[in-house]
Amino acid sequence: MSPRSALRIVRAPDVVPQIAPAHPVVKWVGGKTRLLPELQARMPAKFDRYFEAFAGGAALFFRVAPTRAVLSDSNPDLVNLYRTLATNVAGVIRGLEKHRALHDETHYYKTRTRWNDRNESWPASERAATFIYLNKTCFNGLWRVNRAGDFNVPIGRYVDPPICVPEALRAAAAALARADLRRGDYRDAVTDAGRGDFAYFDPPYDPLTPTASFTSYTAGMFGQDQQRELAQTARELVGRGCKVMLSNSDTPFVRSLYKGFQIDRVKCARAINSDAAKRGEVDEVIVTG
Ligand SMILES: C[S@@+](CC[C@H](N)C(=O)[O-])C[C@H]1O[C@@H](n2cnc3c(N)ncnc32)[C@H](O)[C@@H]1O
């Protein structure tokens, strides 16, 4: 048989572009990765637009990978990171490769000082890469700023921290590129949410004890007045026909705010206590309306 007669015309199968599943690119206090099955079980099966207004690590957003989404947070560095990943993931990967090559204690503290220097001017991709670098190498992967807005976490004790994982960054960038990325207060993010849409809120926790508060994702505060306003916003959204889901600590105060909503208690591991012995499972609520 000649090589020619061995050729057969084979119809190409329909090619569906494979997009790798995306995951959070930063470790964030209150990250919801472990609660994802509970959250997904309570979300509506269908919705028009997805709104997540306290994005943080955005675990649920990355899991759902919605085609139409508004993703928002009040932390400007976090939103700049997401915007830069969406538009220039290659630049962020290059920046991270440089950090990976230089990583040691001296480089960490030099980078942290530079991060906090208000006079420094940064190319967006370098700033974004530096955010990820500090997040991956700092103690406990904890992003914490002081009242002046300075990042003040010491170096972590990791042998080989995953500073740059290009495939993971590209997958996250593809999901982010489909979203409307906004920076600011949660109320501004949901002004146009309405009938058929779905909004998920994961605000800073109502503290389980008066001293357990962790409110330092940004230099701002989220106290009981803000929790009340959020409950009011949730009611307004439900009134406009938007489906709402919210997670928070299981406290009498939170339960009182969401009377009339479905409130489910779930167990969640929290790792915000710097004393490992005091970390563990706590009760949270998932509120739906
Ligand atoms: C509990 S974290 C979200 C965790 C996230 N769901 C995850 O999976 O990592 C709360 C987030 O709310 C943001 N935040 C605090 N006050 C805010 C406000 N008034 N409006 C919007 N975002 C706010 C913080 O910057 C922080 O990223």
The ligand as a Tripos MOL2 file, in Angstrom:
@<TRIPOS>MOLECULE
LIG
   27    29     1     0     0
SMALL
NO_CHARGES

@<TRIPOS>ATOM
      1 C1        -13.7460   37.5430   54.6740 C.3       1 LIG1
      2 S1        -12.8400   38.3840   53.4240 S.3       1 LIG1
      3 C2        -13.4140   37.5730   52.0290 C.3       1 LIG1
      4 C3        -12.8570   36.1970   51.8910 C.3       1 LIG1
      5 C4        -13.1270   35.5730   50.5260 C.3       1 LIG1
      6 N1        -14.5050   35.2090   50.3350 N.3       1 LIG1
      7 C5        -12.2190   34.4000   50.2030 C.2       1 LIG1
      8 O1        -12.6890   33.3450   49.7920 O.co2     1 LIG1
      9 O2        -11.0020   34.5800   50.3620 O.co2     1 LIG1
     10 C6        -13.5330   39.9790   53.4360 C.3       1 LIG1
     11 C7        -13.0700   40.9670   52.3710 C.3       1 LIG1
     12 O3        -13.8770   42.1360   52.4500 O.3       1 LIG1
     13 C8        -13.1230   43.2770   52.1030 C.3       1 LIG1
     14 N2        -13.8450   44.4380   52.6430 N.ar      1 LIG1
     15 C9        -13.8250   44.9410   53.9040 C.ar      1 LIG1
     16 N3        -14.7000   45.9660   54.0110 N.ar      1 LIG1
     17 C10       -15.2760   46.1170   52.7850 C.ar      1 LIG1
     18 C11       -16.2780   46.9780   52.2490 C.ar      1 LIG1
     19 N4        -16.8560   47.9140   52.9920 N.pl3     1 LIG1
     20 N5        -16.6360   46.8250   50.9550 N.ar      1 LIG1
     21 C12       -16.0510   45.8790   50.1800 C.ar      1 LIG1
     22 N6        -15.1080   45.0360   50.6170 N.ar      1 LIG1
     23 C13       -14.7170   45.1410   51.9130 C.ar      1 LIG1
     24 C14       -11.7460   43.0140   52.6590 C.3       1 LIG1
     25 O4        -10.7630   43.7310   51.9320 O.3       1 LIG1
     26 C15       -11.6330   41.4810   52.4890 C.3       1 LIG1
     27 O5        -10.9440   41.1640   51.3070 O.3       1 LIG1
@<TRIPOS>BOND
     1     1     2 1
     2     2     3 1
     3     2    10 1
     4     3     4 1
     5     4     5 1
     6     5     6 1
     7     5     7 1
     8     7     8 2
     9     7     9 1
    10    10    11 1
    11    11    12 1
    12    11    26 1
    13    12    13 1
    14    13    14 1
    15    13    24 1
    16    14    15 ar
    17    14    23 ar
    18    15    16 ar
    19    16    17 ar
    20    17    18 ar
    21    17    23 ar
    22    18    19 1
    23    18    20 ar
    24    20    21 ar
    25    21    22 ar
    26    22    23 ar
    27    24    25 1
    28    24    26 1
    29    26    27 1
@<TRIPOS>SUBSTRUCTURE
     1 LIG1         1 GROUP 0 **** ****
